[in-house]
Amino acid sequence: MTNSTPIAQPLADLLTAVTVQAQHGPAAATVQGLTLDSRLAGPGMVFFALRGAQTDGHQFIDKAVAQGTAVVVCENLPPSLDPATAYVQVPDSAEAMAYMAAAFYGHPSQKLQLVGVTGTNGKTTCATLLHKLFRELGYRVGLLSTVQNQIDEEVIPATHTTPDAIRLNELLARMLRAGCTYVFMEVSSHAVVQHRTTGLRFVGGIFTNLTHDHLDYHGTFDAYLKAKKGFFDQLGKDAFALTNADDKRGLVMLQNTVARRETYSLRSLATFRAKLLENAVHGLHLEIDGREVQFRLIGVFNAYNLLAVYGAAVLLGEDPTEVLTILSGLTSAPGRFEPIVAERTRVTGIVDYAHTPDALENVLSTIAQIRQPSQQVITVVGCGGNRDAAKRPVMANLAAKGSDRVVLTSDNPRFEDPNAILTQMQAGVQPQELGKVLTIPDRREAIKTAVALAQPGDIVLVAGKGHETYQEVQGVRGPFDDKQVLQEMFDLLNK
């Protein structure tokens, strides 16, 4: 057990918010820990049998019981029940787990100022900027993001955009004990559908945008939209719901929420307004609510991110002028439009996590706005395996349209054949663009080739993996860092 595990608690105390269909076995069971992994089940533990995309936890109930687990929470009872084990039958094991985890860890979200950020793109940047901003404002702050989790200064590696409900409540409890008052977290569509955020109290929610992504999981765009909207439907009447009024689905997010409805926009009337004065290689110049501010971040998409962060901070009661002053000096999250410059040749490398068509289009559009006429844009891009295949030809098409040269390569092929993914990408390249496209499956070689193609002053975009420090092939994660590889190639240029 970690030091964040609370004292043993009666099972009955953890079931107060849970819909129980049937209960068998010892009613006075005492709980010392929670797990959804049967290998960790044992005396004093609750084992949750969850139905996942790959496996069904109900298959492992007997194993958990054999290891002495105190309680089994499941949707379907096994044929035979062990008299020493308590069985709790529920309509949805994931939902029950979320409520029980919140209760087990003392409902930490109710004692924190918890703000969630959802949308296809911009979640990590917004959550990271809010974390940095509120630390600069003098608070102890928690961060739950794709890149990393943070308890003030302590960094904890992240494995999912939003952790499972047990891990999430454990982290929130640790943040509370560490003196954090604010926590900013990314809320993925998977997390909403899988009840990872059920039972949490949010003081605010932010919507960034909605574009084509995760259709491999949700099936349809409408289901994806409903998953995002589900987060705002769960907000309480004392919370704020801040949405991007310029996104065509932005106002849809607010349709059923009882939270206070707020908007931000670069183009229309909104609670928080910004006007883009300049978008250059040295940063953004914006007018926000009548104040002109120079920011270090680049790109129109970052203008939206900055405006969302500003709006959330003001809604949380912070002084607008102080917020803008601090924001003007902040940098983005790792792997989000992160520049590297080769000193001798002045070739600019940009590492970005763009792994959706919209994100890639935004990055290429930003580069187009800040590039000089003499600069070539050379893009290295791939698509992940075992993920939405429909976006593969679209990504290649966008890369070819927005670049002078393109190198198609592997991303994280996972359990798919990298060459099959690349063939699907190649199908999206228009005949007139084929001459500018190379296909090199080895990602290191692809980056090396792109740098070799660059003339002094050119721009090399390496898209898709951003902050990731690994490449996943056939279930194995080997070390691979786009930024590090790009820097190595630049170091060779500088010799």
N, C-alpha and C positions, 0 to 999 in steps of 0.2 A: 504494500500500500504506500502511496505517496503521502507527503505531509499535508496534502489538501483533502485527504479522505476524512470525512466527519466520523463521529462516534457511531457505534451500532444503533440502529433504529428499528422500532417495531414495523413489520410489514404494513400493518393497517394504516400507519401514519403516511406511508408513501402512496396509498391508493385513493386518497381523498378526492382527487380530480380525475381519476381513471374510471371509465365505464367498464365495470366488471360483469361479464355474462355468467360466469360460474367460478366457484372457488372450491378446491379440494385439498385435503391434507391439513397439516398443523396450522391453525389460524393464528397462533401466537409466534410465528416465525420471526427471527431477528435478522436484520440485514446489515452486513458489514461492507458490502461492495456490490457494484453492478458491472455486468459485462455482456457483450453480444458475441463474444468469442468463446466457444465451448471449451477450448483448450485452457482458458483462464478460469473456468467455473470450478467451484469447490465449496467447502463449508462456509456458511455465512454469506454466500454470493447469490445474487439474482441473475439468472440466465435468461436473456430475451431471445426468443426464436423469431428472427426477422426474415421476411421474404425479400431476397435481393434479386438483382438482374441476373446474376450468375448462379447463386446457390440459395437454397431455402433452409433457414436455420432450424426448421422443424425436424430436419433430418438428423440433427445433432443433439436432440433432447436427451436421448438415452445415454449418450456419452457424457453430457453434463451431469445427469443424475448419477451415473456410475462414479463420477469424480466427487460426489457428495454435495452438489449444489443445493442450497437451502430452498430456493424458489425457482420455478419455471414460469415465465410469462409467455403465453402463446395464443394463437388464433384457433388452432385445432388441437384438442387434447390427444395424447398418444393412446393407443389401444389399452395399455396397462399402466396403472399409476402406482408409483412407489409410495408406500404409506408414510415414509419419513420425509417426503418432499412436499412442499406446498405448490399447488398448481393454480395459476390465475389465468382464466380464459377471457380474452378481450377481443373486440372487433378488429383492432389494428395494433399490432405489437409495437410498431415504430412510434405511434402516437402515445401509447402507454409508457414507453421507455422515456419519451421526452418529459412527460409530466412527472414520472417517478424520479428521473435524474434531477429535475429542478427542485423537487422536494428533498431529495437525499442530500443535496449540497446547500440546502437552506435558502433556496430561491435567491441566488446572488443577483440576478438581473433586476430584482425589485429594489435593490440598495445601490445600484449603479445608474449612471446616465448612459444608457446603451443606445447607440444610433446605428442603424443598418443601412448599407448602400447596396442597391441592386440595379440590374441593367446588363446589357450585353458587354459593353465596353466602358472603361473608366472607373470600374469599381475599386480596383487596387489603387489607382492614383488618388481618387477621392479619399478613401479610407486612410491611406498613408499620409496625405497632406493634412488631414484632420488630426491624425496622431501627432505629427510634427508641430502643427499649429498650437494645439492645446498644451503640449509640453512647453513650448516657448511662452505660452500665456501663464505658465507656472503651476500647471496641474500634473498630478501623476496619472498616466494614461495607459490604457490597454489597447492593443491592436490585434485583430484577427483577420488575416488576409491570405491571398494566394501565395504571396512571396514568403511571408513569415508571420508568426505570432509574436507579440511583444508584451511583456509586463513591464511597463515603463522602459528601463534600459535593457532588461534581460530579454535576449532573443531565443525563441523556441521555434525550431523548424516546423513548417506547415506541410501536411500531407494532402489536405483537401482545401478547396476554397472556403467551405464551411465545415468544421469538424462534426462528428456524430454528436448526438445530444448528450451522451455521458461525458465525453471529452470536453465538449463545449461548456457545460455547467461546471466541470472541474476547473477549467481555465478561468472562468468568470469568478469562481470562488477564490482561486489563487490571486487574481487581480484585486479582488475586494480586500483580502487580507494584506496585500502589499500596499494598500493605501490608495489604490486607483479610484478616482471619482468618475472619470469618463472612459468609455470603451467604444471604439469604432470598429465595425466589422462588415466584411463583405457578406452578402446574403445571396447565394446562388439559387437558380431555379430548382436544381436538384434538392437543395436543402429544404425549400418550402414544401415540395411534393413529398419528401421523405420525412417530414415532421421534425427535422433537426432543430428548427427554431420554435416549435410549438412549446407553449408554457413559459416563454420568455417575455419580459416586459420591455418594450422599446419606447424611448422618449421621442424618437424621431426616425423617419425613413426617407431615403433619398433615391430617386429614380434618375438614371443617367440617359439611357436610350435603349431601343430594342431593335435588333437586326438578326439576320439569319445565323443561328447557332444552335447546337445541341438538339437538332431535330432527330438525330439518331436515338436519343433518349425519349424525348417528348412525343415524337411521331409526327405532329403537325405544328405549324406555326401558332395556330390558335391555342393549342395546349401549352405551348411555351409561354405565350402571352398571359394565359390564365395563371400559370405558375408564378410569374413575376407579380401579377396583380394580387395574387393570394397573400403576399407579404403585406401589402397595404390594407387589404381587407381585415387583417388580424390586428392592426394598430388600434390602440385605445383612444378614447375621446380626448385625453390630455396630451396626446402625442401630436407631432407635426408630420405632415406628408408633403415633402418638397419634390416637385416634379419638373422635368424639362419641358416647357411649353412649346418648344420648337420641334420636338419629336412628335410625329403624328400619332403615336400611342401614349404620349405623355399624360394627357388629360384622362385617358381611359383608366389609368392606374388609380385615379381619384374617385371613380364613379360610385363605389360602394363603401369607401372608407368613412369611419366616424371621426377620424383624426382631423386636425386643423389643416385645411388645404392651402398650400403655398406653391408658387411657381417661380421659375427663373428663365430668362430668355435673352438672346442677342437680337431677336428680330421682332418681337411683339410686346404688348403690354404684359407686365408680370410683376410679382412682388419684388423681385430682384432683377434689375436690368443692367446690361453691359453693352457698350459700343466698342467695336474693334477699331482701334486707331492705327495700329501697325502690327504686322506679323513678320518678324525678321529673324535672321539666324541668331541674333543676340537675345531674342525674347519677344514677349508680347507687350504691347502698349494698349491698355484698356481704359475706358472710362466706366467706372462702376458706381451707380447711384450718385452721379455728379462729381466723382473724384477721379482724377487721372492718375494711373499707377502703371509703373513699368515692372514686368514680371520676368523671371529667368526662364520660365517654361515657354515652349514654342508650339505653335499650331492652334487652329481654331478649335479642335477637339479639347485642347487644354484650356482654352478660354471658357468653355462650358464647365470643365472640371473645377476650375478656380472659382467660377461664379456659384456653383453648387456648394462648394466648401464655404465660401463667404456667406452664402445665404443660411446654411446650417448653423454656422458659428453665431450669426446674429440672432437666429431663432433660439439659440441656446443661451442668449442673454449677454453675449460679448459685445464690446464696443467696436462699431464698424471701422473707425479710423485705425485703431490698434490692430484689428484683424488684417486689414489691407497692408499695413506697414510690415507685419511679420510675413504674410503671404508673399510679398514682393521679393523676399530673400530666399524662399524655399525652393528646393529642387524636387523633381518627381521621384517616383518609386523606381527601384533598380529595373533595368530592362524595358523601361517605358521611354521611347524616343531618347535613348542615352547616347550622346555623341562621344566619339574618340577621334583624335586627329593625328595623322602621321606627320611628324614635325618637318621632315625634310621636303616631302612632296606636297604637303598640305591637302592630302586626300582625307576627306571626312568620312568616317564610318558612323553609322547609326544602327544601334541594336534596339529592336522593338519586338514586343510580345505579339504583335499583330498576327492573329491566327484565324481571323474571320474575314470575310470579304469586306465588310464595312470598315473594320479596323485597318486593313491593308490599304483600302482606298483613302481613308483619312490620312494615313502616314504619307502615302505618295502624293496626295493633294497638298499636304503641308510642305513637303520637299519642293514641289513645283512652285509654290508661292515664294519660297525663300532662295531658290537656286539662281545662279547667274546664267545668262544665255550660253556661256562657254562650257558650263559644267555638264558632264554626262552623269546620268543616274544609272547605277548598276545594282540590280536587286537579286538577292539570294533568298529563295523562299521554298518551303515544302508544305506538306499537309500531314497531320497525324493519322496514324492507323487506328482502326476500330473506333472511329468517330465519324461524324456526318460526312458521307462521301459526296453528297450533292454539291458541296462548296468547292471541291477540288478543281474542276474545270473553270469555275468562276474566279478562283484565286489566281490561277495561271493567266487567265485572260486580263484581269486587272493589272497584274504585274507587267505583262507585255505592253499594255496600252500606256502605262505610266512610267516606263523605264526605257532607257536607250539600249541596255543589254539586260538579259535575265538569265540566271542560273537556277534551274529547278533542281531540287535536291531532297534528301530525306529529312523529315522532322523527327518525330518519335513514331517509327513504323509499328511499334508494339507487336502484335501477332500477325500483322499483314505483311505481304511481300512488298518491299519498298518499290520495286520496279513496276508492280501493278498500280500502286498509288500514283507514280510518276506518269504512267501511261494515261491514267484518268485525267491528270492535270494537263498533259500535253493536248488532250482532245479539246480543251477550251481555248487554245491559242489560235487566233485567226490566221489564215494562210499568208496574208501579207506581213504578219509579225514573226513568222517562223524563223526567218533569217537571223533574228536578234536573240534567239533562245537556245541555250545549251542545257543539256541534262546530265548532271553528274551526281549519282546516288550518294557517294561518300561526302558527308557534309563538310568535313575539314578541307577536302580537295576542292569542293565547290567554293568555299570562302577564299581559299588560296587563289583559285582561278579568277574570281571576281576582283580581288586586289591586284592581280597581275594585269587585268584588263584596264584598270583605272589609270588615267593620265593625271598629271599634277592638277590638283584642285577639284577632281571629281568627287562624287558622293557614292559611297557603297552602303546600301541598306541590307542588313541581315535581319530578316523577319521571321517570326513564328515562335521562337523559344524564349526570347527575352531574358528573364532572370534565371531560368532553369540552368542547373549545373550538371545535367545528366542527359543521356539519350537512351530511350527505352527500346530495346530490341528483343523480341521473343521473351518478354517477361523479365529481362535483366536490365537494370539501370547501370550503364557505364558512364564514367565521368566525361562530360562535354559541356563547355561553357562558351557560347558564341562570342561573348565579350573578350574572353581570354584568348580564344583562337584568333580573333580579328586583331587583337593587340600583338600577338606573336607575328602575324603576317606584316603588320605595320613596322614592327621592330626590324624585320628583315629589309624592308624598304628604306629604313632610316640609316642602314649601314653603308 
